[in-house]
Amino acid sequence: MLVHQFQFVWGLRYIDDLVIRDRSTANNGTMNERRYAMQDGNWNTIAICDTTGSVGERYAYSAYGAPVFMTGAGTVQSSSPIGFETLYAGYRWDNATPQMYYVRNRFLLPQVGTWNRRDPLGYVDGMSLAALYVQLSSTDSFGLFAVDTARKDPPGGEYIEGYTNCAGYALDPSGEGTSLQPTESLKQMAEGVGQTCYVRVGAKTCGRHCRQRGFRCHTMGYLYIVKSYNREEMIQIRNALLKLAATHDSHVMRYGFRELNAWLCKKYGFCRNGGPLDFHFLKGNCGEDDYTYQPCHAGKNSAKDCRLDPKVFNPTEEDPDYFAFPQGVGKMCCCSDRMRDRSGLEHPVFRRRIRGLPVDVPGVRRM
């Protein structure tokens, strides 16, 4: 029988936003020790406290993350007595030999300031395939590429000014001239701009699903395979994604968008056009009885504004979903109370969430 020794609760602000770590000190599955993590602006865990608020341990780091363990009073010690492992940049510390951090796709060696192997994505950050391209204003949560955190972007997404894409049109009503691009999962990006999203809910029932939960507005999000891949390839890609999600009891809409394309390229060789997956959002209405959608397409002839589809999509009369089998591989229904602008984003502080590739499960991650 599998007995879990740890249980984690993660926040919504960032993929490695650790809130709580529970531990079974007797290794019997009973979580009898709780610690709260305190992280700085770069997501380094700098201290932990217990349920009374007393600081039990403090941590400092070298430039590339080699940890210095201290007691709550600041006395240096050789290691963490309770084996606290979420440390530098929110990475998972492995105290074995050699000591290193697990960063999903690679291991970081803090003693030499480099990764243990070449970048699976190639020369995306610079001319070195092993260098750690992280500065004070950037993070690399997957061991693949650095993301600038100085931008005022929503969690999981990136604003690109100057034109409008389907996500900017459907999800961010304040942003005329906004392109919203995912830096993590599509679910994380949508919830970063004030949506509440439900996976496995289709277009035909999305509007009513939102109304029944007290929301006024609805939007559909899709993960699909681009048409440059033939039907046989689409079926292979779809089966690979379903197997991945089933293995980890998750859903494809909760995995990092870029990381899914990189994984399909590296593992299965689907690398054409930057990867087989793309996303699309349909803007729903806020009327009580109007469950239709207005599609908007970004294309070569719409550099400044997305091109509105002349025909409104009505899933009650047409196909129940926008993408037919096998092209569509993931969908979610997103609900909102009102149209929020970027200065009025509302986020639950300690919302449980799903992490990215490759071994994470819904809500809480157990080890």
Residue frames as qw, qx, qy, qz and C-alpha x, y, z in Angstrom:
[[0.000, 0.886, 0.463, 0.000, 0.00, 0.00, 0.00],
 [0.406, 0.450, -0.011, 0.796, 1.33, 3.39, -1.02],
 [0.385, -0.764, -0.387, 0.344, 1.67, 5.77, 1.94],
 [0.315, 0.783, 0.046, 0.534, 2.22, 9.46, 1.24],
 [0.586, -0.292, -0.348, 0.671, 4.79, 11.22, 3.38],
 [0.114, -0.255, -0.027, 0.960, 4.18, 14.77, 2.12],
 [0.222, 0.727, 0.633, 0.147, 1.27, 16.89, 0.94],
 [0.265, -0.135, 0.079, 0.952, 1.60, 20.33, -0.63],
 [0.220, 0.827, 0.499, -0.134, -0.80, 23.22, -1.22],
 [0.433, 0.050, 0.283, 0.854, 0.18, 25.68, -3.94],
 [0.131, 0.652, 0.269, -0.697, -1.00, 29.26, -4.49],
 [0.585, 0.693, 0.420, 0.044, -2.28, 30.86, -7.69],
 [0.014, 0.923, -0.165, -0.348, 0.34, 33.58, -8.14],
 [0.244, 0.664, -0.678, -0.198, 3.01, 31.38, -9.70],
 [0.851, 0.094, -0.484, -0.182, 3.60, 27.74, -10.56],
 [0.634, 0.016, -0.621, 0.460, 6.01, 27.35, -7.61],
 [0.276, -0.527, 0.187, -0.782, 4.04, 29.51, -5.16],
 [0.510, -0.156, -0.823, 0.194, 4.23, 27.19, -2.14],
 [0.443, -0.618, -0.006, -0.649, 1.76, 27.89, 0.67],
 [0.724, -0.455, 0.394, -0.338, 1.77, 24.81, 2.92],
 [0.537, 0.295, -0.790, -0.031, 3.79, 21.63, 3.29],
 [0.793, -0.399, 0.238, -0.395, 2.34, 18.89, 5.49],
 [0.377, 0.436, -0.815, 0.057, 4.48, 15.93, 6.57],
 [0.909, -0.327, -0.162, -0.201, 3.83, 12.56, 8.13],
 [0.105, -0.749, 0.620, -0.207, 6.65, 12.32, 10.67],
 [0.650, -0.227, 0.706, -0.166, 5.90, 8.64, 11.31],
 [0.176, 0.293, -0.764, -0.548, 5.63, 7.83, 7.58],
 [0.211, 0.254, 0.930, -0.162, 2.17, 6.34, 8.13],
 [0.048, 0.494, 0.636, 0.591, 0.14, 8.76, 5.99],
 [0.281, -0.834, -0.451, 0.151, -1.07, 10.89, 8.91],
 [0.362, 0.582, -0.029, 0.727, -0.03, 14.47, 8.25],
 [0.554, -0.716, -0.371, 0.207, 0.88, 15.70, 11.73],
 [0.439, -0.451, 0.059, 0.775, 3.41, 18.42, 10.90],
 [0.372, 0.830, 0.369, 0.192, 2.46, 21.62, 9.04],
 [0.424, -0.404, 0.100, 0.804, 4.85, 24.31, 7.83],
 [0.358, 0.888, 0.263, -0.116, 4.09, 27.55, 5.96],
 [0.673, 0.114, 0.216, 0.698, 6.57, 28.78, 3.36],
 [0.013, 0.916, 0.077, -0.395, 7.65, 32.41, 3.08],
 [0.702, 0.266, 0.369, 0.547, 9.08, 33.30, -0.33],
 [0.144, -0.563, 0.071, 0.811, 10.70, 36.46, -1.66],
 [0.474, 0.658, -0.035, -0.584, 10.09, 38.20, -4.99],
 [0.356, 0.484, -0.732, -0.322, 12.14, 35.59, -6.89],
 [0.899, -0.136, -0.210, -0.360, 10.20, 32.72, -5.24],
 [0.437, 0.292, -0.751, 0.399, 13.15, 31.69, -3.09],
 [0.687, -0.612, -0.380, -0.093, 11.94, 30.17, 0.17],
 [0.201, 0.620, -0.420, 0.632, 13.62, 32.34, 2.81],
 [0.198, -0.222, 0.724, -0.623, 11.93, 30.96, 5.94],
 [0.504, -0.316, -0.734, -0.327, 9.28, 28.55, 7.18],
 [0.274, -0.283, 0.498, -0.773, 7.00, 28.86, 10.19],
 [0.081, -0.211, -0.969, 0.098, 4.69, 26.54, 12.10],
 [0.190, -0.645, -0.656, -0.343, 1.01, 26.95, 12.93],
 [0.391, -0.744, -0.351, 0.412, 1.83, 29.28, 15.84],
 [0.276, 0.953, -0.003, 0.121, 3.76, 31.66, 13.57],
 [0.535, -0.706, 0.394, 0.246, 7.17, 30.77, 15.02],
 [0.554, 0.699, -0.431, -0.135, 9.98, 30.76, 12.46],
 [0.933, -0.263, 0.243, 0.041, 11.62, 27.34, 12.52],
 [0.721, -0.053, 0.374, 0.581, 14.20, 27.63, 9.74],
 [0.233, 0.877, -0.089, -0.411, 15.74, 30.31, 7.52],
 [0.812, 0.192, 0.391, 0.388, 17.55, 29.95, 4.20],
 [0.086, 0.831, -0.261, -0.483, 20.06, 31.93, 2.17],
 [0.869, 0.367, 0.303, 0.139, 21.48, 31.14, -1.27],
 [0.424, -0.322, 0.417, 0.737, 24.52, 31.63, -3.47],
 [0.259, 0.422, -0.276, -0.824, 24.12, 33.31, -6.84],
 [0.477, 0.130, -0.719, -0.489, 23.07, 30.02, -8.46],
 [0.760, -0.314, -0.237, -0.517, 21.06, 28.59, -5.58],
 [0.567, 0.053, -0.744, 0.349, 23.42, 26.65, -3.29],
 [0.508, -0.734, -0.271, -0.361, 21.46, 26.76, -0.01],
 [0.193, 0.293, -0.647, 0.677, 22.66, 27.86, 3.42],
 [0.565, -0.526, -0.609, -0.181, 20.50, 26.31, 6.15],
 [0.056, 0.327, -0.464, 0.821, 19.91, 28.24, 9.36],
 [0.162, -0.441, -0.812, 0.346, 17.84, 27.92, 12.49],
 [0.028, -0.858, -0.472, -0.199, 15.05, 30.39, 13.17],
 [0.392, -0.852, -0.009, 0.347, 17.54, 32.46, 15.17],
 [0.413, 0.872, -0.255, -0.067, 19.98, 32.58, 12.23],
 [0.471, -0.563, 0.670, 0.107, 22.55, 29.98, 13.37],
 [0.539, 0.461, -0.596, -0.376, 24.03, 28.09, 10.42],
 [0.748, -0.171, 0.614, -0.185, 23.36, 24.34, 10.36],
 [0.244, -0.270, 0.817, 0.447, 24.43, 21.59, 7.97],
 [0.128, -0.235, -0.813, -0.517, 20.96, 20.72, 6.63],
 [0.516, -0.312, -0.055, -0.796, 17.23, 21.07, 7.25],
 [0.223, -0.148, 0.882, -0.388, 16.23, 18.90, 10.26],
 [0.619, 0.339, 0.541, -0.458, 12.74, 18.41, 8.79],
 [0.474, 0.094, 0.735, 0.476, 14.00, 17.85, 5.24],
 [0.351, 0.781, 0.252, -0.450, 12.42, 20.96, 3.74],
 [0.616, 0.048, 0.588, 0.522, 13.02, 20.69, -0.01],
 [0.332, 0.804, 0.389, 0.303, 11.28, 23.61, -1.79],
 [0.509, -0.555, -0.023, 0.657, 14.06, 26.17, -1.78],
 [0.163, -0.392, 0.316, 0.849, 15.78, 28.28, -4.46],
 [0.289, 0.135, -0.452, -0.833, 13.29, 29.75, -6.99],
 [0.782, 0.010, 0.222, -0.583, 10.74, 27.26, -5.67],
 [0.635, 0.357, -0.667, -0.155, 12.77, 24.36, -7.10],
 [0.919, -0.360, -0.009, -0.159, 12.88, 20.96, -5.38],
 [0.022, -0.750, 0.650, -0.120, 16.21, 20.33, -3.61],
 [0.969, 0.004, -0.246, 0.001, 17.80, 16.88, -3.81],
 [0.361, -0.827, 0.418, -0.100, 20.34, 16.52, -0.99],
 [0.960, -0.012, 0.216, 0.178, 21.94, 13.42, -2.49],
 [0.321, -0.608, 0.471, 0.553, 25.31, 13.41, -4.24],
 [0.263, 0.109, -0.094, 0.954, 25.70, 15.47, -6.34],
 [0.067, 0.578, 0.554, -0.596, 23.40, 18.02, -4.71],
 [0.033, 0.092, 0.513, 0.853, 21.06, 19.59, -7.27],
 [0.424, 0.298, 0.348, -0.781, 17.58, 20.97, -7.96],
 [0.303, 0.330, 0.856, 0.258, 14.86, 19.17, -9.89],
 [0.210, 0.440, 0.002, -0.873, 13.25, 21.63, -12.36],
 [0.742, 0.412, 0.289, -0.442, 10.79, 19.36, -14.21],
 [0.818, 0.570, -0.074, -0.042, 12.75, 18.94, -17.45],
 [0.613, 0.484, -0.446, 0.437, 16.33, 19.21, -16.17],
 [0.692, -0.583, -0.263, 0.335, 18.44, 19.29, -13.02],
 [0.139, 0.916, -0.166, 0.337, 20.20, 22.48, -11.93],
 [0.798, -0.131, -0.304, 0.503, 23.69, 22.12, -10.45],
 [0.158, -0.981, -0.089, -0.063, 24.10, 25.18, -8.18],
 [0.676, -0.531, 0.228, 0.459, 27.80, 24.53, -7.50],
 [0.451, -0.043, 0.494, 0.742, 28.69, 25.26, -11.13],
 [0.251, 0.535, 0.126, -0.797, 25.66, 27.38, -12.08],
 [0.339, 0.276, -0.640, -0.631, 24.53, 25.24, -15.00],
 [0.873, 0.022, 0.069, -0.482, 22.06, 22.54, -16.03],
 [0.641, -0.303, 0.702, 0.071, 22.93, 18.86, -16.11],
 [0.545, 0.231, 0.704, 0.392, 22.11, 18.53, -19.82],
 [0.102, 0.067, 0.393, 0.912, 21.39, 20.49, -22.97],
 [0.399, 0.274, 0.277, -0.830, 18.20, 22.54, -23.35],
 [0.464, 0.301, 0.830, 0.075, 15.49, 20.32, -24.94],
 [0.378, 0.836, 0.336, -0.214, 14.14, 23.39, -26.80],
 [0.673, 0.423, 0.157, 0.586, 17.49, 24.36, -28.30],
 [0.366, 0.015, -0.099, 0.925, 18.81, 27.92, -28.56],
 [0.126, -0.777, -0.559, -0.262, 15.72, 29.69, -27.23],
 [0.391, -0.889, -0.138, 0.196, 17.46, 31.89, -24.63],
 [0.062, -0.873, 0.430, 0.220, 20.98, 32.25, -25.99],
 [0.620, 0.552, -0.547, -0.104, 23.94, 30.49, -27.57],
 [0.003, 0.324, -0.895, 0.307, 24.62, 28.24, -24.58],
 [0.664, -0.208, -0.584, -0.418, 22.47, 25.13, -24.24],
 [0.645, -0.271, -0.646, 0.306, 23.47, 24.56, -20.59],
 [0.147, 0.168, -0.315, 0.923, 23.60, 28.06, -19.09],
 [0.111, -0.631, -0.708, 0.298, 21.00, 29.25, -16.57],
 [0.114, 0.361, 0.250, 0.891, 19.43, 32.32, -18.23],
 [0.367, -0.760, -0.536, -0.022, 17.74, 33.78, -15.16],
 [0.231, 0.369, -0.212, 0.875, 18.18, 37.36, -13.95],
 [0.044, 0.125, 0.596, -0.792, 16.60, 39.37, -11.13],
 [0.498, 0.271, 0.118, -0.816, 13.47, 40.00, -13.19],
 [0.672, 0.229, -0.543, -0.448, 13.01, 36.54, -14.74],
 [0.675, -0.254, 0.634, -0.279, 12.20, 32.96, -13.81],
 [0.471, 0.293, -0.756, -0.348, 12.61, 29.54, -15.41],
 [0.674, -0.227, 0.461, -0.530, 10.04, 27.25, -13.83],
 [0.955, 0.202, 0.113, -0.186, 10.42, 24.38, -16.30],
 [0.599, -0.426, 0.541, 0.408, 14.15, 24.31, -16.98],
 [0.616, 0.474, 0.535, 0.331, 13.46, 25.30, -20.58],
 [0.282, 0.550, 0.188, 0.763, 13.38, 29.10, -21.02],
 [0.197, -0.249, -0.433, 0.844, 13.37, 32.30, -18.95],
 [0.040, -0.753, -0.575, -0.319, 10.20, 34.38, -18.51],
 [0.152, 0.316, -0.193, 0.916, 10.40, 38.10, -17.68],
 [0.310, -0.584, -0.720, 0.210, 8.54, 38.68, -14.40],
 [0.150, -0.280, -0.156, 0.935, 8.94, 42.47, -14.47],
 [0.200, -0.233, -0.532, -0.789, 6.05, 42.76, -16.94],
 [0.404, 0.040, 0.492, -0.770, 2.63, 43.53, -15.44],
 [0.496, 0.036, -0.710, -0.498, 1.09, 40.42, -16.92],
 [0.800, -0.320, 0.104, -0.497, -1.55, 38.17, -15.37],
 [0.509, -0.374, 0.774, -0.044, -0.46, 34.87, -13.81],
 [0.651, 0.167, 0.732, 0.106, 0.07, 32.34, -16.57],
 [0.527, 0.728, 0.397, 0.187, -0.23, 34.85, -19.42],
 [0.414, -0.286, 0.172, 0.847, 1.63, 37.58, -21.25],
 [0.332, 0.846, 0.290, -0.300, 0.19, 40.78, -22.74],
 [0.473, -0.020, 0.438, 0.764, 1.56, 41.74, -26.15],
 [0.209, 0.703, 0.253, -0.631, 0.33, 45.16, -27.17],
 [0.040, 0.415, -0.503, -0.757, -0.48, 46.28, -30.70],
 [0.479, 0.002, -0.652, -0.588, -2.96, 43.71, -31.94],
 [0.674, -0.174, 0.409, -0.591, -5.79, 41.55, -30.69],
 [0.256, 0.128, -0.938, -0.196, -5.88, 37.77, -30.71],
 [0.574, -0.381, -0.611, -0.391, -8.74, 35.44, -29.81],
 [0.558, -0.366, -0.607, 0.431, -7.71, 35.20, -26.14],
 [0.157, -0.102, -0.185, 0.965, -7.33, 38.95, -25.75],
 [0.349, -0.212, -0.368, -0.835, -10.71, 39.51, -27.37],
 [0.649, -0.366, -0.608, -0.274, -12.57, 36.82, -25.40],
 [0.662, -0.359, -0.535, 0.382, -10.92, 36.96, -21.98],
 [0.345, -0.351, -0.215, 0.844, -9.81, 40.54, -21.42],
 [0.208, 0.794, 0.543, 0.177, -12.65, 42.93, -22.31],
 [0.186, -0.896, -0.003, 0.403, -10.58, 45.93, -21.28],
 [0.459, -0.466, 0.511, 0.558, -7.91, 45.18, -23.83],
 [0.662, 0.732, 0.150, -0.062, -8.76, 46.40, -27.29],
 [0.418, 0.781, -0.439, 0.152, -5.48, 45.92, -29.10],
 [0.476, -0.560, 0.643, -0.216, -4.43, 43.15, -26.71],
 [0.766, 0.215, -0.594, -0.116, -2.86, 39.81, -27.51],
 [0.632, -0.537, 0.458, -0.321, -2.92, 37.46, -24.55],
 [0.676, 0.377, -0.632, -0.031, -0.40, 34.63, -24.88],
 [0.876, -0.471, -0.049, -0.092, 0.01, 31.71, -22.42],
 [0.154, 0.681, -0.673, 0.243, 3.25, 31.36, -20.48],
 [0.288, -0.167, 0.894, -0.298, 1.86, 28.42, -18.49],
 [0.197, 0.329, 0.918, 0.103, -1.39, 26.49, -18.93],
 [0.124, -0.416, -0.460, -0.774, -4.45, 27.87, -20.73],
 [0.499, -0.666, -0.553, -0.035, -6.45, 27.42, -17.53],
 [0.512, -0.459, -0.219, 0.692, -3.89, 29.42, -15.55],
 [0.186, 0.100, 0.264, 0.941, -3.87, 32.19, -18.18],
 [0.274, -0.553, -0.538, -0.575, -7.68, 32.52, -18.19],
 [0.560, -0.675, -0.456, 0.147, -7.97, 32.50, -14.42],
 [0.491, -0.197, -0.097, 0.843, -5.22, 35.12, -14.28],
 [0.055, -0.168, -0.209, -0.962, -7.59, 37.64, -15.88],
 [0.385, -0.032, 0.393, -0.834, -10.47, 36.96, -13.52],
 [0.716, 0.017, -0.477, -0.509, -12.14, 33.91, -15.07],
 [0.575, -0.265, 0.713, -0.300, -13.23, 30.79, -13.19],
 [0.526, 0.380, -0.615, -0.447, -12.69, 27.82, -15.49],
 [0.782, -0.099, 0.546, -0.283, -14.09, 24.29, -15.55],
 [0.081, 0.361, -0.830, -0.418, -12.47, 21.59, -17.69],
 [0.070, 0.161, 0.974, 0.140, -14.51, 19.02, -19.61],
 [0.298, 0.640, 0.519, -0.482, -17.52, 21.38, -19.94],
 [0.417, 0.258, 0.604, 0.628, -18.47, 21.88, -23.60],
 [0.026, -0.046, -0.168, -0.984, -19.84, 24.84, -25.52],
 [0.379, -0.415, -0.655, -0.505, -23.39, 23.51, -25.53],
 [0.583, -0.631, -0.508, 0.060, -23.67, 23.56, -21.73],
 [0.477, 0.063, -0.273, 0.833, -21.13, 26.26, -20.80],
 [0.157, -0.436, -0.072, -0.883, -23.58, 29.18, -20.62],
 [0.719, -0.508, -0.281, -0.383, -26.02, 27.36, -18.36],
 [0.785, -0.151, -0.416, 0.433, -23.14, 25.94, -16.34],
 [0.284, 0.191, -0.232, 0.911, -21.98, 29.48, -15.56],
 [0.395, -0.463, -0.144, -0.780, -25.49, 30.83, -14.83],
 [0.803, -0.403, -0.424, -0.114, -26.20, 27.96, -12.41],
 [0.697, -0.212, -0.339, 0.596, -23.10, 28.97, -10.45],
 [0.194, -0.855, -0.279, 0.392, -24.06, 32.62, -10.24],
 [0.342, -0.301, 0.359, 0.814, -21.89, 33.97, -13.09],
 [0.447, 0.696, 0.189, -0.530, -23.23, 36.25, -15.81],
 [0.448, 0.731, -0.402, -0.322, -20.71, 35.72, -18.60],
 [0.888, -0.102, 0.440, 0.090, -19.23, 32.66, -20.29],
 [0.316, 0.749, -0.514, -0.274, -16.29, 31.92, -22.60],
 [0.988, 0.026, 0.147, 0.026, -15.02, 28.70, -24.19],
 [0.051, -0.771, 0.603, 0.195, -11.35, 27.80, -24.45],
 [0.971, 0.222, 0.054, -0.067, -9.93, 25.08, -26.71],
 [0.305, -0.580, 0.685, 0.318, -6.65, 23.27, -27.22],
 [0.847, 0.453, 0.200, -0.196, -6.50, 21.90, -30.76],
 [0.650, -0.171, 0.532, 0.515, -4.16, 20.41, -33.35],
 [0.215, 0.636, -0.229, -0.705, -3.31, 22.63, -36.31],
 [0.836, 0.433, 0.209, -0.263, -4.42, 21.45, -39.75],
 [0.345, 0.708, -0.601, -0.137, -0.88, 21.08, -41.10],
 [0.224, -0.241, 0.934, -0.141, -0.97, 17.67, -39.37],
 [0.485, -0.038, -0.676, -0.553, -2.96, 14.95, -41.11],
 [0.764, -0.381, -0.091, -0.513, -5.72, 12.90, -39.51],
 [0.893, -0.061, -0.404, 0.190, -3.49, 9.96, -38.63],
 [0.404, 0.261, -0.421, 0.769, -1.00, 12.28, -36.93],
 [0.379, -0.462, 0.095, -0.796, -3.82, 14.05, -35.10],
 [0.882, -0.318, -0.246, -0.248, -5.03, 10.74, -33.67],
 [0.760, 0.060, -0.426, 0.487, -1.50, 9.87, -32.52],
 [0.120, 0.365, -0.297, 0.874, -1.11, 13.28, -30.85],
 [0.600, -0.438, -0.060, -0.666, -4.53, 13.07, -29.25],
 [0.910, -0.224, -0.348, -0.010, -3.85, 9.59, -27.85],
 [0.584, 0.178, -0.426, 0.667, -0.47, 10.70, -26.46],
 [0.131, -0.403, 0.217, -0.879, -2.06, 13.65, -24.65],
 [0.769, -0.375, -0.160, -0.493, -4.92, 11.58, -23.26],
 [0.864, -0.076, -0.429, 0.251, -2.45, 8.99, -21.99],
 [0.334, 0.296, -0.381, 0.810, -0.35, 11.71, -20.34],
 [0.391, -0.412, 0.115, -0.815, -3.35, 13.24, -18.60],
 [0.873, -0.281, -0.270, -0.294, -4.74, 9.87, -17.51],
 [0.732, 0.101, -0.511, 0.440, -1.39, 8.76, -16.11],
 [0.242, 0.087, -0.428, 0.867, -1.25, 11.79, -13.82],
 [0.100, -0.642, -0.735, 0.194, -5.01, 12.05, -13.15],
 [0.074, -0.489, -0.031, 0.869, -5.09, 15.51, -14.73],
 [0.520, 0.735, 0.432, -0.057, -6.37, 17.29, -17.85],
 [0.629, 0.273, 0.230, 0.690, -4.49, 18.71, -20.84],
 [0.030, 0.864, 0.187, 0.466, -5.88, 22.22, -20.22],
 [0.574, -0.817, 0.058, 0.021, -3.92, 22.28, -16.96],
 [0.804, -0.128, 0.199, 0.545, -0.51, 21.56, -18.49],
 [0.140, -0.660, 0.206, 0.709, 1.87, 24.27, -19.68],
 [0.688, 0.673, 0.144, -0.231, 0.99, 25.17, -23.29],
 [0.319, 0.784, -0.525, -0.090, 4.57, 25.66, -24.49],
 [0.326, -0.433, 0.833, -0.112, 5.75, 22.63, -22.55],
 [0.783, 0.258, 0.522, -0.218, 3.17, 20.37, -24.20],
 [0.655, 0.736, -0.130, -0.109, 4.41, 21.37, -27.65],
 [0.066, 0.720, -0.688, 0.067, 8.03, 20.86, -26.55],
 [0.578, -0.205, 0.762, -0.210, 7.15, 17.44, -25.08],
 [0.815, 0.443, 0.326, -0.181, 5.36, 16.29, -28.25],
 [0.477, 0.801, -0.359, -0.047, 8.30, 17.45, -30.34],
 [0.092, -0.624, 0.763, -0.139, 10.96, 15.80, -28.20],
 [0.562, -0.119, 0.781, -0.243, 9.18, 12.52, -27.41],
 [0.684, 0.410, 0.596, -0.091, 7.21, 11.89, -30.61],
 [0.418, -0.036, 0.506, 0.754, 8.91, 14.05, -33.25],
 [0.173, 0.795, 0.544, 0.206, 5.91, 16.33, -33.92],
 [0.416, -0.463, -0.039, 0.782, 7.95, 19.49, -34.42],
 [0.278, 0.425, 0.485, 0.712, 6.58, 21.10, -37.58],
 [0.108, -0.713, -0.257, -0.644, 5.51, 24.75, -37.31],
 [0.086, -0.485, 0.488, -0.721, 6.82, 25.00, -33.77],
 [0.173, 0.040, 0.890, -0.421, 4.64, 22.12, -32.53],
 [0.089, -0.329, -0.837, -0.427, 1.23, 20.67, -33.31],
 [0.182, -0.645, -0.693, 0.265, -0.88, 22.48, -30.69],
 [0.029, 0.308, 0.062, 0.949, -2.59, 25.85, -30.78],
 [0.010, -0.423, -0.729, 0.538, -5.35, 27.47, -28.73],
 [0.106, -0.390, -0.441, -0.801, -8.60, 29.26, -29.49],
 [0.023, 0.329, 0.657, -0.678, -11.14, 31.15, -27.36],
 [0.080, -0.528, -0.628, -0.567, -14.78, 31.95, -28.18],
 [0.061, -0.048, 0.360, -0.930, -16.32, 34.97, -26.51],
 [0.122, -0.513, -0.849, -0.043, -19.74, 34.24, -25.05],
 [0.159, -0.611, -0.202, -0.749, -22.46, 36.67, -24.08],
 [0.060, 0.046, -0.669, 0.740, -23.56, 37.97, -20.70],
 [0.556, -0.172, -0.160, -0.798, -27.29, 37.74, -21.35],
 [0.597, -0.187, 0.629, -0.461, -29.44, 35.46, -19.25],
 [0.826, 0.268, 0.458, -0.190, -30.74, 33.42, -22.18],
 [0.576, 0.761, -0.276, -0.114, -28.05, 34.00, -24.80],
 [0.788, -0.396, 0.443, 0.161, -25.64, 31.07, -24.98],
 [0.763, 0.614, 0.052, 0.193, -24.05, 31.85, -28.34],
 [0.630, -0.471, 0.208, 0.582, -20.40, 32.71, -29.06],
 [0.405, 0.903, -0.085, -0.118, -18.57, 35.25, -31.20],
 [0.864, -0.072, 0.184, 0.462, -15.41, 33.69, -32.70],
 [0.119, 0.956, -0.214, -0.159, -12.46, 35.96, -33.49],
 [0.926, 0.118, 0.144, 0.329, -9.53, 34.79, -35.62],
 [0.182, -0.822, 0.349, 0.411, -6.03, 36.25, -35.70],
 [0.841, 0.345, 0.348, 0.230, -4.52, 35.84, -39.14],
 [0.569, 0.003, 0.249, 0.783, -2.00, 37.19, -41.62],
 [0.088, 0.531, 0.365, 0.759, -4.40, 39.89, -42.78],
 [0.451, -0.804, -0.280, -0.268, -5.36, 40.98, -39.28],
 [0.574, 0.215, -0.432, 0.661, -2.15, 42.30, -37.79],
 [0.067, -0.302, 0.307, -0.900, -3.89, 44.96, -35.68],
 [0.612, -0.082, 0.354, -0.702, -7.24, 43.37, -34.90],
 [0.314, 0.038, 0.948, 0.041, -8.60, 39.87, -34.90],
 [0.315, -0.011, -0.556, -0.769, -11.09, 39.06, -37.64],
 [0.536, 0.061, 0.562, -0.626, -14.63, 38.48, -36.36],
 [0.155, 0.158, 0.936, 0.274, -16.38, 35.48, -37.81],
 [0.323, -0.102, -0.248, -0.908, -19.44, 36.74, -39.70],
 [0.697, -0.298, -0.532, -0.378, -21.45, 33.82, -38.34],
 [0.425, -0.530, 0.506, -0.532, -22.12, 33.55, -34.62],
 [0.366, 0.113, -0.924, 0.025, -21.44, 30.05, -33.27],
 [0.660, -0.269, 0.183, -0.677, -24.56, 28.52, -31.71],
 [0.063, 0.250, -0.965, 0.052, -23.81, 25.07, -30.25],
 [0.514, 0.202, 0.657, -0.514, -27.50, 24.40, -29.58],
 [0.712, 0.571, 0.084, -0.400, -28.14, 24.30, -33.32],
 [0.563, 0.639, -0.520, -0.062, -24.79, 23.22, -34.76],
 [0.743, 0.091, -0.605, 0.271, -22.11, 20.77, -33.64],
 [0.618, -0.740, -0.262, 0.041, -21.88, 20.69, -29.85],
 [0.538, -0.649, 0.160, 0.514, -18.25, 21.85, -29.91],
 [0.270, 0.863, -0.202, -0.375, -16.20, 24.10, -32.15],
 [0.169, 0.563, -0.782, -0.205, -13.47, 21.54, -33.01],
 [0.936, 0.029, -0.095, -0.337, -14.50, 18.08, -34.18],
 [0.784, -0.346, 0.498, 0.135, -12.69, 14.79, -33.56],
 [0.792, -0.346, -0.282, 0.416, -9.72, 14.31, -33.76],
 [0.339, 0.613, -0.076, 0.710, -8.63, 17.95, -34.07],
 [0.380, -0.722, 0.152, -0.558, -9.92, 19.10, -30.68],
 [0.634, 0.073, -0.702, 0.317, -7.94, 17.69, -27.75],
 [0.306, -0.310, -0.614, 0.659, -9.01, 19.83, -24.79],
 [0.138, -0.625, -0.349, -0.684, -11.74, 22.26, -23.76],
 [0.261, -0.320, -0.631, 0.657, -12.83, 24.33, -20.81],
 [0.111, -0.794, -0.465, -0.377, -15.69, 26.62, -19.88],
 [0.348, -0.026, -0.339, 0.874, -14.72, 29.91, -18.24],
 [0.204, -0.799, -0.547, -0.146, -17.16, 32.02, -16.23],
 [0.287, 0.085, -0.248, 0.921, -16.99, 35.57, -14.90],
 [0.044, -0.642, -0.617, 0.452, -19.22, 37.80, -12.78],
 [0.208, 0.933, 0.129, -0.262, -18.51, 41.00, -14.64],
 [0.688, 0.597, -0.056, 0.410, -16.10, 42.51, -17.10],
 [0.589, -0.714, 0.024, 0.379, -12.94, 43.27, -15.14],
 [0.434, 0.854, -0.251, 0.138, -10.12, 45.52, -16.25],
 [0.733, 0.262, -0.481, 0.403, -6.46, 44.85, -15.62],
 [0.028, 0.436, -0.474, 0.764, -6.34, 47.06, -12.53],
 [0.636, -0.270, 0.272, -0.670, -9.24, 45.20, -10.92],
 [0.632, 0.135, -0.756, -0.108, -8.18, 41.59, -11.16],
 [0.661, -0.463, 0.347, -0.478, -9.50, 39.42, -8.36],
 [0.603, 0.266, -0.751, 0.020, -7.71, 36.25, -7.40],
 [0.839, -0.521, -0.096, -0.126, -8.34, 33.79, -4.57],
 [0.121, -0.831, 0.533, -0.108, -5.21, 33.95, -2.42],
 [0.320, -0.374, 0.869, -0.055, -4.74, 30.30, -1.60],
 [0.835, 0.296, -0.024, -0.464, -6.56, 28.61, -4.47],
 [0.687, -0.204, 0.673, 0.182, -5.54, 25.05, -5.09],
 [0.541, 0.702, -0.226, -0.405, -4.23, 24.55, -8.59],
 [0.961, 0.155, 0.184, 0.138, -2.63, 22.17, -11.00],
 [0.322, -0.693, 0.452, 0.460, 1.05, 22.22, -11.73],
 [0.537, 0.643, -0.372, -0.399, 2.80, 21.60, -15.05],
 [0.895, 0.261, -0.363, 0.001, 4.69, 18.74, -16.66],
 [0.488, 0.108, -0.760, -0.417, 5.56, 16.04, -15.96],
 [0.418, -0.155, -0.882, 0.153, 4.35, 14.38, -12.73],
 [0.138, -0.023, 0.422, -0.896, 1.79, 16.61, -11.06],
 [0.138, -0.437, -0.882, -0.112, -1.77, 15.84, -9.99],
 [0.168, -0.696, -0.338, -0.611, -4.85, 17.95, -9.30],
 [0.504, -0.798, -0.172, -0.280, -5.15, 20.25, -6.32],
 [0.500, -0.749, 0.434, -0.017, -2.46, 18.96, -4.00],
 [0.645, 0.506, -0.572, 0.014, 0.78, 17.28, -5.03],
 [0.829, -0.482, 0.252, -0.133, 1.67, 14.20, -3.01],
 [0.443, 0.610, -0.654, 0.064, 5.02, 12.46, -2.78]]
